[in-house]
Every structure is written in C-alpha cells, then in structure tokens.
Amino acid sequence: MTAVDLLSLQRASAPHLSPDGQTLLYSVSTADWKQNKMVLSLWRANADGSDARLMIEDGGSDPSFAPDGRRFAFVARRGDDKASQIYVMSIDGGEARRLSDSPKNVSTLKWSADGRFIYFLAQTPESKAEKKRITEKDDMFAFEQPRSRNVLRRADAVSGRLHTVISGDFDVKSYDVAGDGETIAYIRAPSRLLDDGQFGEIWLHTPKGADRRLTDNDYAEKGLRLAPDASRLLFVATAKDRRYATVNANLFVMDIASKTLTELGTRVQNEPTWEIEDATFSPDGRTVYFNANEGVRTTLNRVPVKGGNWTTLVTGDSVVSDFDVAAHSGRLVYTLSSATQPAEIYALDAAAPKPLQITHLNDDLSRRFRLPKQEALQWTAPDGQVLEGLVTYPLDYVVGKAYPLIVQSHGGPRSVDQFNIFSYGRLNPLLAARGVMTLSVNYRGGTAYGDTFLQGMNGGYFKYADKDVLSGVDELIKRGMADPQRLGAMGWSAGGHMTNRLITTTTRFKAAASGAGTVDWTSMYLTSDTRWQRQEWFITPPYGTTARRDLYEEYSALSRLDKVTTPTLIMAGAEDDRVPPTQSIMLYRALKTLGVETELYLAPREPHNFAELRHRLFQVNKHMDWFLSHLTGETYDWSKAPDGKSDEDDRAQETRPDGQAGDDQGW
C-alpha cells in the first residue's frame, strides 16, 4: 500500500433508513485528486444491499426521508447557489428540485411527521448596516461578539416558503421534532462560541404557549431525541448526580411532565468503564438504542427506557458508529470499521442475531494489499494501573525479533485509540511494510476506562499520562518485541502535546513528529478557542494573583526544551484555532536555536486537521521520510499524486540555491 492508496480508500457513512425500513440512503467518501479534496456521493440501496445506485455524484449531505418514503431531502450547494440549500428528490431518481432560498447555509434537516414541512438550522444573515460596512471594508468588529445567531426554521415541502420557528438572543445548537410535527425540543446556548456550549440548556417549544425550560445545570447536553409520543426526552451528558463532573458521557432519559431524570448508562454496580456516544428511541418508545465506547472497541446496545440490563447487539474488535433506526419497522443500520476494513454499512433486525453487510466498498482490500495485524494488549503500569493499547505488527513479523517502534499518542485527550489501521495520519500499513511496529497507548486522562481514569489529568496534565505511554514502550521492550535503540514518537493535537512532553523528559527517542502540539500552556489557554476543560487540569486559569502558574510551567515543554536531543518534525495547520500555530512556531524556533535537528511545516488554509488531499499526502510522505531516515536508515520514495505531481517536486522547487528552504514558506 502506498500513501496515495491509503489516502484514496473509500468509506461509507451516514446511513438513513426509510420509515418502513426497506430503502437505505448513505454517503460514500472518495478521493478526488483533481479537486484536491474528499468528495461525498449519495447512494440509494434496498435494505438488503441490492440495487445500489448513485443518486448524487458530488455533494449532497444530511439526507432525510419524507414520511411516505418516496422522496428525500438533502443539503447541497449547486449551480448559482450563494449558500447551501434544501433539495428534494424522488427515491426513484431524476432531477433534484431546489426547495429553499436561504441566505445562509442550511443544516440538520428533519421532516414533520405529516410531510408538510422540512425543519432546518441556519444562521441569521448580516444586517444591511453590517453588509454595507463589509462592502466598504469598514469591517472592524468586536472580537468574539456574535453578529449572527443559529435559528430553527422550516420550509414548506411544496412551495418552499420559509418560516422562522425559534429565534432569539441565543444560539440553537440542536433540536428534535415530535410526532405531531410541531412540538420541538431544542438546546440553546448563549452563542456559537465553543466554550459557550457548556451553558446550553434544553427547552420545549409547543404550538401554544411560551417555550418551557426543561434543564438548569452547569453541564452541556447533546444527542437530543424526543420519544415518538413526546412524553420523554433522551440525551447524553458528562454529568454525575445531576452536576457537571469530569466523568465519561452518560445516558439520561427525562420524563417531560415531571422533569424526572433516569440514568440509563449503568449496567453493573461498580464504576462504569465506558462512554456513551449516541442514542435514540425505538419506534414504540419502550427501548433505547445506543453505542458505547468500551476502550479499544465501540459496541451497539439496547436498554429498556425505564432502565435495566443492557443487551449488546453488536460487539467485537471493531467500532460501531452512525446508526439509524427505521421509524416504523425498527430495523437498524450502522457503520462498522475495524483493523481489517474501513467503514462499511451493516443492517440488523432487532429479532435477528446476525448482521447483514450492505456496502462492499473494500471487499478486495486484503487481496490487493498485504495488511498488518493489529491486536489489543494489556499491561500494568509501575503504580499498579492496568493499561490497554493497540500494537500494529510489521508484515512478516517474527516472534522474538525486536523491531523499530513508534509510539502513537491519541488526541483529545478525552478520547481513546480503537481498532483501526486505516487512519492516514497513523501511517500503519506503510510503516508495517517497512518493518516498523507501532503502539497506541490509552493513557490516563482519556475516556472509556472509568471516571477515575478520566480524572487522571485533573490538577496536573502529566501526572500519569506520559508515564503510561512510556510504560507501554517498556512493556514491548520487555517482551522482546521492540528495539530500545530504535524508538520514535508521534501524535497530533493532544498527541502532539504528549510528543512534546516525551522529548523534553527523555532522550530515548531517536525521532519524533509533533503535530499541532502545545509547548506553552499559558499562551495556549488564552489563545485557543476552548478553555473550559483545561482549567480542571491546572486548577485555576493562568492569570491573576492566585493562579497556579507553577502547574502551567511544570507541564509546559517550553520550560525544559534545553533537554531535547531528539530530531523533531513539526507540522500544523496555518489557520488552526484549537491549537494556534504559534505553539509550533515557538517549538521550532527554540529547537533550531538550541541546535536540535528540526523542521516546521504550516499548511496554508488548514484548520486543526488537514482537509486538502495534497496537504495530507505531504504529511504522510514527510512523516515516512522522517522516521525511516532516522530509525532504519532507509530511503523513502515519495508517493506522487495521481496527476503525476508530488509535494516532493514542489518542495524541491521552493528551496534556495544554497539548499535551504526559503523562510517565507513558514518552514
């Protein structure tokens, strides 16, 4: 498998069933190298996977069936559209009809049960005064002051006439519509700012009377679902005892009349060791279906709406996501991915024990390519904590032979590494083919291993996390699997934070790659677009007379960069708001001045994660080149984009006669 092969893998996503469960809509992502992006196509198939046909070739997202199952709506920006709009199409195909003329992008489509309306979210447009200022370039506006709001609107399904349903001095984050077509549960927050999400509350909108507030707390609800009869409300929240806490996301159902809450995400008496991701009601409202992150796996489950024992429907060395339930028949569809296949769609009848594979995008993958084996390992850290991780073996692995090892740290850090060898940023098939082993450690501070495990960063980001990663490396060395003289470290986002920590606390690694990582927690706290969870890690904000600046300094790589000897590749998006690129620039300039081998690449136009295919290709090629040259001494042949042009060619053209990259490239 080459870098282009890895980047070009197709994946299925977003399955949606017709109300009778007989027809399926789903999306397929495909690499379009001419457009330099991944494009989504919309497909239709029978519920058993037969008669699959392409409906929308390029574009078309958020599909939603009409109640009769004969039409569907989707979101697209086509032709002369100034914003994405609602389109309606027959399930038998033909030309799609544009329904809306919204001045701003629309999203989150839902039909009313009688088929009269299509609800959607959209931002309010700029005022005439604001438009005039923007046109005249008199456009200095206050930082983070909202100039638009997310509102709930609806379109008449025949005429397309638009009507604003819910708006005000707040932002509508999400919503669900009851069977009567007019009762609406919705979450509203002060603004669209990321940190204002925690102040969101659930409200109930009815045809008559003022909107009613259902929650009043200090945590953020998400995954809102109304029962078919609108008597109950389902949501997910990181809460315990009805208060915000550093806990794994749990599942709650509310009796709307009394506001009584029942916690559904508990199946044993001891502390839960999972995280609820999404949930929905069965058609009769008596059962709740949900997927649960259980460490390196995600399962699909059901539980009675009044509470009780879980029934696990789908489990294995795999990850279940994007599930949907047919409104009438109760048939289930979901996407499933693993270390042997990228995401495919499966169907399941609640009464049938065996899932049916619907899409077959990658059935020939194991015949086209030699794929590495990935398995879960457990070990005990020196302080007694049981840890779990994933090891991906080199091809032709020989028991007893010690291989070069790269430890890969997940982002988040409120996240987890799960079975998957097909993430382009992890390089697993490419590294395995060159005889390199990789290890992903689920370290403390991450989800799905219990609340105490998740709280392992509170009051000190690296109290345990970096020691957990190193204990995994030591375990593979002890087992004779890893060569201690050929170790590397890499990660993106929180994985970049981890990599920066590792290179400043040990000289064991011969090469490192830091992606969008933090070096100074004080400036990171005040320049990133989110802060709320970071305060827990450091007890206080970094400013003021009572600030715990000692913790910010202790856990910032900046305070010990003079200890670094590891050659370090640095990469980030030039437009990243989550981890501003100034963090990477600080790291690069410090290491360069200290005489440590280092290179920095800032991808133009890119946010926290790269979207453009050629940027992704450069990322893969450069990482492979960096690690092979430092760990194995091998030469890596850069993979070229299908049009014959490679980022390596561009790189060669952009160097000065003295062989050094020009400073104006941000390197």
C-alpha positions in Angstrom: 0.0 0.0 0.0 1.3 3.4 -1.0 0.5 6.8 0.6 -1.9 7.5 -2.3 -3.6 4.1 -1.8 -4.1 4.9 1.9 -5.5 8.4 1.2 -7.8 7.1 -1.5 -9.6 4.4 0.5 -13.4 4.8 0.2 -15.6 4.8 3.3 -19.3 4.5 3.8 -21.1 6.8 6.3 -24.4 8.4 7.5 -26.9 5.6 6.7 -30.5 6.6 6.8 -33.5 4.2 6.6 -36.9 4.9 5.1 -39.7 4.8 7.6 -40.7 1.2 6.5 -37.0 0.1 6.7 -37.0 -1.1 3.1 -34.8 1.6 1.5 -31.4 3.0 2.6 -29.6 6.2 1.8 -25.9 6.5 2.6 -22.8 8.5 1.7 -19.5 7.4 0.2 -16.3 9.4 0.5 -13.9 9.3 -2.4 -10.6 11.0 -3.1 -10.9 13.5 -5.9 -7.3 14.5 -6.7 -8.4 17.0 -9.4 -10.5 18.9 -6.8 -7.9 18.2 -4.2 -10.4 17.0 -1.6 -12.5 14.1 -0.4 -16.0 14.3 -2.0 -19.2 12.8 -0.8 -21.6 11.0 -3.1 -25.1 10.0 -2.1 -26.3 6.4 -2.8 -29.6 4.5 -2.5 -30.0 0.8 -2.0 -32.5 -1.7 -0.9 -32.3 -2.6 2.8 -30.5 -5.9 1.9 -27.9 -4.1 -0.1 -29.3 -4.9 -3.5 -30.0 -2.5 -6.4 -27.4 0.1 -5.1 -27.4 3.2 -7.3 -25.7 6.6 -7.3 -28.2 9.4 -6.6 -25.9 12.5 -6.2 -22.4 12.3 -7.6 -20.6 15.2 -6.0 -22.2 16.8 -2.9 -25.4 16.0 -1.2 -25.3 15.6 2.6 -27.7 15.3 5.5 -30.3 13.2 3.7 -33.7 12.9 5.3 -36.6 10.7 4.1 -40.1 12.1 3.7 -42.7 10.2 5.9 -44.0 8.4 2.8 -40.5 7.1 1.9 -41.0 8.2 -1.7 -38.9 11.4 -1.5 -35.9 12.6 0.4 -34.4 15.9 1.2 -30.7 16.7 1.2 -28.4 19.7 1.6 -26.2 20.8 -1.3 -24.7 24.0 -2.9 -25.2 23.7 -6.6 -25.0 26.0 -9.6 -25.5 29.6 -8.6 -26.5 28.9 -5.0 -24.9 31.5 -2.7 -25.3 29.2 0.3 -26.1 25.5 0.7 -29.9 24.8 0.2 -32.5 22.2 0.7 -33.1 20.0 -2.3 -35.8 17.4 -2.7 -35.6 14.3 -4.9 -37.6 11.2 -5.7 -36.3 8.0 -4.3 -36.5 6.6 -7.9 -34.1 9.2 -9.1 -34.5 12.1 -11.6 -33.7 15.7 -11.2 -33.4 17.2 -7.7 -35.6 20.2 -7.1 -34.3 23.1 -5.0 -36.7 23.9 -2.3 -35.2 26.7 -0.3 -33.6 30.1 -0.9 -31.8 30.6 2.4 -29.3 33.5 2.6 -27.1 31.3 4.8 -26.1 27.6 4.8 -28.7 25.2 6.0 -28.1 22.0 8.0 -29.8 19.3 10.2 -32.9 18.5 8.1 -35.9 16.9 9.7 -39.3 16.3 8.1 -42.5 16.8 10.1 -44.5 13.5 10.5 -47.3 14.7 8.2 -44.8 15.6 5.4 -45.8 19.2 5.2 -42.6 20.8 6.5 -38.9 20.3 6.5 -37.2 21.8 9.5 -33.6 23.0 9.4 -30.9 25.1 11.2 -29.4 28.2 9.6 -27.6 31.4 10.7 -29.2 34.7 10.6 -27.8 36.9 7.8 -25.9 40.1 8.3 -27.9 43.3 8.8 -27.9 45.9 6.0 -25.6 48.1 8.0 -23.2 45.2 8.5 -23.2 44.3 4.8 -22.5 48.0 4.0 -19.6 48.1 6.3 -18.2 44.8 4.9 -18.5 46.1 1.3 -16.7 49.3 2.3 -14.1 47.4 4.2 -15.1 49.3 7.3 -15.2 45.9 8.9 -13.5 46.1 12.4 -15.9 44.2 14.6 -15.5 43.3 18.3 -13.7 40.1 18.8 -15.9 37.1 19.6 -19.0 39.3 19.7 -21.9 37.4 18.0 -23.1 39.1 14.8 -25.4 36.2 13.8 -27.4 33.5 15.5 -28.2 30.0 14.7 -32.0 29.8 14.4 -34.6 27.0 13.7 -36.6 27.5 10.5 -38.8 25.4 8.4 -39.6 25.2 4.7 -43.0 24.3 3.2 -42.3 21.0 1.5 -44.3 22.1 -1.6 -43.9 25.8 -2.0 -40.5 26.2 -0.3 -41.8 29.2 1.7 -39.6 29.7 4.7 -40.7 30.4 8.3 -38.6 31.1 11.4 -39.8 28.8 14.2 -37.3 29.5 17.0 -35.0 32.5 17.3 -33.8 35.0 19.9 -30.8 36.2 21.8 -29.3 32.7 21.8 -28.0 30.1 19.5 -30.0 26.9 18.7 -27.5 24.1 18.9 -29.6 21.1 18.1 -33.3 20.0 18.0 -35.8 17.2 17.5 -39.4 17.2 16.3 -42.2 15.2 17.9 -44.7 13.1 16.0 -47.3 15.9 16.0 -44.9 17.9 13.7 -44.9 21.0 15.9 -43.7 20.1 19.4 -39.9 20.6 19.4 -37.2 20.0 21.9 -34.1 22.1 21.4 -30.8 23.0 23.0 -29.9 26.7 23.1 -26.7 28.4 24.2 -25.6 32.0 24.6 -23.6 32.0 21.4 -21.8 29.8 18.8 -18.5 30.1 20.7 -17.2 26.6 21.6 -16.9 27.4 25.3 -20.5 28.6 25.4 -21.7 25.1 24.7 -21.5 24.2 28.4 -24.1 26.8 29.1 -26.6 25.3 26.8 -30.0 24.1 28.2 -32.9 22.1 26.9 -36.1 23.9 26.1 -39.5 22.7 24.8 -41.4 24.5 22.1 -45.1 23.8 21.7 -47.7 25.2 19.2 -49.4 27.1 22.0 -47.8 29.0 25.0 -44.4 30.2 25.8 -41.3 27.9 25.4 -40.6 25.9 28.6 -37.2 25.4 30.0 -36.5 21.8 30.9 -33.0 21.9 32.4 -31.0 24.3 34.5 -27.5 23.0 35.3 -23.8 23.5 34.6 -23.2 20.8 32.0 -23.8 20.6 28.3 -26.4 18.2 27.0 -26.1 16.7 23.5 -27.7 14.0 21.3 -31.2 15.3 21.9 -34.1 12.8 21.0 -37.8 13.0 21.6 -39.9 9.9 22.2 -42.5 9.3 19.5 -45.3 10.4 21.8 -43.2 13.4 23.1 -43.6 12.1 26.7 -39.8 11.5 27.2 -36.6 13.1 26.2 -33.3 11.4 25.7 -29.8 13.0 25.9 -26.1 12.4 26.6 -24.2 14.4 29.1 -20.9 14.4 31.1 -22.7 14.6 34.4 -22.9 12.8 37.7 -25.5 13.3 40.4 -27.0 15.9 38.1 -23.9 18.1 38.2 -21.1 18.6 35.8 -18.1 16.5 36.6 -15.0 15.0 34.9 -16.8 11.9 34.0 -17.5 9.7 31.0 -20.5 10.8 28.9 -23.6 9.1 30.3 -27.2 8.5 29.0 -30.2 10.1 30.6 -34.0 10.0 29.9 -36.3 12.7 31.2 -40.0 12.5 31.9 -41.1 15.8 30.3 -44.1 16.3 32.5 -42.3 15.9 35.8 -38.7 16.6 34.6 -37.7 13.4 36.4 -34.3 12.0 35.2 -33.4 8.4 34.9 -29.8 7.3 34.2 -29.6 4.5 31.6 -25.9 4.2 31.1 -25.3 1.8 34.0 -25.3 -2.0 33.7 -23.3 -3.1 36.7 -22.9 -2.0 40.3 -19.3 -0.8 40.2 -17.9 2.2 38.4 -18.8 2.3 34.7 -15.9 1.8 32.3 -17.4 3.1 29.1 -18.6 6.2 27.4 -22.0 6.7 25.7 -21.7 8.3 22.3 -25.2 8.5 20.8 -28.7 7.1 21.5 -32.2 7.0 20.0 -35.6 5.6 20.8 -37.2 2.5 19.3 -40.4 3.2 17.2 -42.6 2.3 20.2 -40.6 4.4 22.6 -40.1 1.5 25.0 -36.4 0.8 24.2 -33.3 3.0 23.8 -30.6 2.0 21.3 -27.1 3.4 21.9 -23.5 2.9 21.1 -20.9 2.7 23.9 -17.2 3.3 23.7 -15.6 0.5 25.6 -11.9 1.1 25.3 -10.4 -0.1 22.0 -14.0 -1.1 20.9 -17.4 0.5 20.4 -20.5 -1.6 20.8 -24.2 -1.3 19.8 -26.6 -1.9 22.6 -30.2 -1.5 23.8 -31.8 -0.9 27.2 -35.4 -0.5 28.4 -36.5 3.1 28.6 -37.3 2.7 32.3 -33.8 1.3 33.0 -32.5 -2.2 33.5 -29.9 -4.5 32.0 -28.2 -3.8 28.7 -28.4 -6.1 25.7 -25.4 -5.9 23.5 -26.4 -6.3 19.8 -23.0 -5.8 18.1 -19.6 -6.3 19.5 -16.1 -7.5 18.5 -12.7 -6.0 17.6 -14.5 -3.2 15.8 -16.1 0.3 16.1 -19.8 0.9 15.6 -20.9 4.4 14.7 -23.5 6.3 12.7 -26.5 4.1 13.5 -30.1 4.7 12.5 -33.5 3.1 13.3 -36.4 2.9 10.9 -39.3 4.9 12.2 -41.9 2.2 11.7 -40.2 -1.2 11.3 -37.4 -0.8 13.9 -34.8 -2.1 11.5 -31.3 -0.9 12.4 -28.4 0.2 10.2 -24.9 1.3 11.3 -21.4 1.7 10.1 -18.7 -0.7 11.3 -14.9 -0.4 10.9 -12.0 -2.4 12.2 -8.4 -3.2 11.7 -9.3 -5.3 8.6 -11.8 -2.9 6.8 -12.6 0.8 6.6 -16.1 1.8 7.4 -18.9 -0.3 5.8 -22.6 -0.3 6.4 -24.5 -3.1 8.1 -28.1 -3.8 8.8 -29.7 -5.6 11.8 -33.2 -6.6 12.6 -33.6 -6.5 16.4 -35.0 -10.0 16.4 -32.3 -11.4 14.1 -29.0 -12.4 15.6 -26.7 -11.9 12.6 -25.9 -8.6 11.0 -26.1 -8.2 7.2 -23.3 -6.3 5.4 -24.9 -3.8 3.0 -22.0 -2.0 1.3 -18.9 -3.7 -0.1 -16.5 -0.9 -0.9 -13.4 -2.7 0.4 -14.1 -6.4 0.0 -11.0 -6.8 -2.2 -8.7 -4.9 0.1 -6.9 -7.9 1.6 -6.4 -9.3 -1.9 -5.0 -6.0 -3.3 -2.7 -5.3 -0.3 -0.8 -7.1 2.4 -2.3 -5.7 5.6 -0.7 -5.7 9.0 -2.1 -7.4 12.1 -3.4 -5.2 14.9 -4.2 -6.5 18.4 -5.1 -5.2 21.8 -2.6 -5.7 24.7 -2.9 -5.1 28.4 -0.2 -4.5 31.0 0.3 -3.0 34.4 2.0 0.4 34.9 4.6 0.7 37.7 2.0 2.3 40.0 -0.4 -0.6 39.5 -2.8 0.9 37.0 -4.0 -1.6 34.3 -3.5 -0.1 30.9 -4.6 -1.1 27.4 -3.2 -0.3 24.0 -3.1 -1.4 20.4 0.0 -2.8 18.7 0.3 -3.0 14.9 2.8 -5.6 13.8 5.2 -5.3 10.9 4.5 -7.6 7.9 6.2 -10.9 8.2 6.5 -10.4 12.0 8.9 -12.9 13.6 8.3 -13.8 17.3 11.4 -13.0 19.3 12.7 -10.4 17.0 12.9 -6.8 18.2 11.6 -4.2 15.7 11.8 -0.4 15.4 8.9 1.0 17.4 6.9 4.2 17.0 4.6 5.1 19.9 1.5 7.0 18.6 -0.5 9.1 21.1 -4.2 9.8 20.6 -5.7 13.3 20.5 -8.4 14.7 22.8 -7.1 13.9 25.3 -10.7 13.0 26.2 -10.6 10.3 23.6 -9.3 6.8 23.0 -7.5 4.7 20.5 -9.6 2.0 18.9 -9.1 -0.8 16.3 -8.2 0.9 13.0 -5.1 0.7 10.8 -6.5 3.0 8.0 -6.1 6.4 9.5 -3.9 8.3 7.1 -2.2 10.2 9.9 -1.0 7.0 11.6 0.7 5.5 8.6 0.2 2.0 9.9 0.1 0.0 6.7 3.1 1.9 5.3 5.2 1.6 8.4 4.4 -2.1 8.7 5.5 -2.7 5.2 8.9 -1.2 6.1 9.4 -3.3 9.2 8.3 -0.8 11.8 6.0 -1.6 14.7 3.6 0.9 16.2 2.0 1.1 19.6 -1.0 3.3 20.7 -1.5 3.6 24.5 -4.8 4.6 26.0 -3.3 6.8 28.7 -4.9 8.3 31.8 -7.0 11.4 31.0 -8.8 9.5 28.2 -12.3 8.1 28.1 -13.9 4.7 28.4 -11.8 3.3 31.3 -13.8 4.7 34.2 -14.2 8.1 35.7 -11.1 7.8 38.0 -9.0 7.0 34.9 -10.5 10.0 33.1 -9.7 12.3 36.1 -6.1 11.3 35.9 -5.1 14.8 34.5 -7.0 16.9 37.0 -4.6 19.0 38.9 -1.7 18.1 36.7 -1.8 17.2 33.0 1.2 14.9 33.0 0.8 13.4 36.5 0.4 10.0 34.8 -0.2 10.3 31.1 3.4 10.4 29.8 4.4 7.7 32.3 1.6 5.5 31.0 2.9 5.9 27.4 6.5 5.1 28.4 5.3 2.0 30.4 3.8 0.7 27.2 7.1 1.2 25.4 8.9 -0.6 28.2 6.4 -3.5 28.1 7.1 -4.1 24.4 10.8 -4.0 25.1 10.4 -6.4 28.0 8.5 -8.8 25.7 11.4 -8.7 23.2 9.2 -7.0 20.5 10.7 -3.5 20.4 14.3 -2.4 19.8 15.2 0.1 22.6 17.8 1.7 20.3 15.2 2.5 17.5 12.3 4.3 19.2 10.1 7.1 17.7 7.2 9.1 19.0 4.4 10.9 17.2 0.9 12.3 17.7 -1.5 15.1 16.7 -3.3 17.6 18.9 -3.2 16.1 22.4 -0.9 13.5 20.8 1.3 16.4 19.9 1.2 17.7 23.5 2.3 14.2 24.5 5.2 14.1 22.0 6.5 17.4 23.2 6.4 16.1 26.7 8.3 12.9 25.8 11.1 14.6 24.0 11.7 17.0 26.9 11.7 14.3 29.6 13.7 11.5 28.0 16.4 11.1 25.3 15.3 7.6 24.4 13.6 8.5 21.2 15.7 8.8 18.0 13.0 10.7 16.1 9.7 12.5 16.9 6.9 14.1 15.0 4.9 16.7 16.8 1.5 17.6 15.1 -0.4 20.7 16.3 1.1 20.3 19.8 1.3 22.7 22.8 4.6 23.9 24.2 3.3 26.7 26.5 0.1 26.1 28.4 -0.3 29.7 29.5 -0.4 31.2 26.0 -2.3 28.1 24.7 -5.0 28.6 27.4 -5.6 32.3 26.4 -5.3 31.9 22.6 -7.2 28.7 21.8 -10.9 28.7 21.0 -11.6 26.5 24.1 -10.6 26.6 27.7 -13.3 25.0 29.9 -11.7 21.6 30.4 -8.2 22.9 30.6 -9.0 24.7 33.8 -9.5 21.3 35.5 -6.0 20.2 34.5 -4.4 23.3 36.1 -6.9 24.1 38.9 -7.0 27.8 38.0 -6.7 30.0 34.9 -3.1 31.1 34.3 -3.8 34.7 35.2 -4.3 36.6 38.5 -2.6 36.6 41.9 -3.9 33.2 42.9 -3.1 31.4 39.6 -1.3 28.1 39.8 1.3 29.2 37.3 3.6 26.6 38.8 1.5 23.8 37.2 1.4 25.7 33.9 5.1 25.9 33.9 5.8 22.4 35.2 3.8 20.8 32.4 4.8 23.1 29.6 7.5 21.7 27.3 8.8 25.3 26.9 10.3 25.2 30.4 12.6 22.3 29.5 13.3 22.5 25.8 17.0 22.7 26.5 16.8 19.0 27.5 15.8 18.0 23.9 18.2 16.0 21.7 15.6 14.1 19.6 15.3 15.2 15.9 11.8 16.6 15.8 9.5 17.2 12.8 6.8 19.8 13.5 3.6 20.2 11.5 0.3 22.2 12.0 -2.5 24.0 10.1 -1.8 27.7 9.5 -5.4 28.5 10.4 -5.7 26.4 13.5 -7.9 27.9 16.2 -7.8 24.9 18.5 -4.0 24.8 18.9 -2.8 28.0 17.3 0.2 27.6 15.0 2.2 29.9 17.2 2.7 26.9 19.5 4.5 25.1 16.7 6.5 28.2 15.8 7.7 28.6 19.3 8.8 24.9 19.4 10.6 25.2 16.1 12.5 28.4 16.9 13.6 27.2 20.3 14.9 23.8 19.0 16.5 25.5 16.0 18.4 27.9 18.3 19.4 25.1 20.6 20.9 23.2 17.7 18.4 20.3 17.6 17.6 18.9 14.2 14.1 20.2 13.4 11.8 21.2 10.5 8.4 23.0 10.6 5.6 22.9 8.0 2.5 25.0 8.4 -0.2 24.0 5.9 -1.9 27.0 4.3 -5.7 27.4 4.7 -5.9 24.4 7.0 -7.6 24.3 10.4 -6.8 21.8 13.2 -6.9 18.8 10.9 -5.9 18.9 7.2 -8.7 18.8 4.6 -6.8 19.2 1.3 -5.6 15.9 -0.2 -2.2 17.2 -1.3 -1.5 18.5 2.2 -2.5 15.1 3.6 -0.1 13.5 1.0 2.7 15.7 2.0 2.0 14.9 5.7 2.2 11.2 5.0 5.2 11.4 2.8 7.2 13.7 5.1 6.5 11.6 8.2 7.5 8.4 6.4 10.7 10.0 5.1 11.5 11.4 8.6 11.0 8.2 10.6 12.7 5.8 8.1 15.7 8.0 7.7 16.2 8.3 11.5 15.1 4.9 12.7 16.1 2.5 9.9 18.4 4.5 7.7 16.3 3.6 4.6 15.4 5.9 1.8 11.7 6.6 1.2 10.3 7.1 -2.3 7.7 9.9 -2.0 4.4 8.8 -3.3 3.1 11.1 -6.2 -0.4 12.4 -6.6 -2.3 10.6 -9.4 -1.8 13.6 -11.8 2.0 12.9 -11.6 2.8 16.0 -9.5 4.1 15.4 -6.0 4.7 17.6 -3.0 8.3 16.5 -3.1 8.6 18.2 -6.6 7.1 21.4 -5.1 9.5 21.2 -2.2 12.5 20.9 -4.5 11.4 23.9 -6.5 10.9 26.1 -3.3 14.5 25.7 -2.0 17.2 28.4 -2.4 20.4 27.7 -4.3 22.1 27.0 -1.0 19.7 24.1 -0.5 17.9 25.7 2.4 14.1 26.1 2.4 13.1 29.7 2.0 12.0 31.5 5.2 8.8 32.8 3.5 7.5 29.2 3.3 6.8 29.1 7.1 9.3 26.2 7.4 
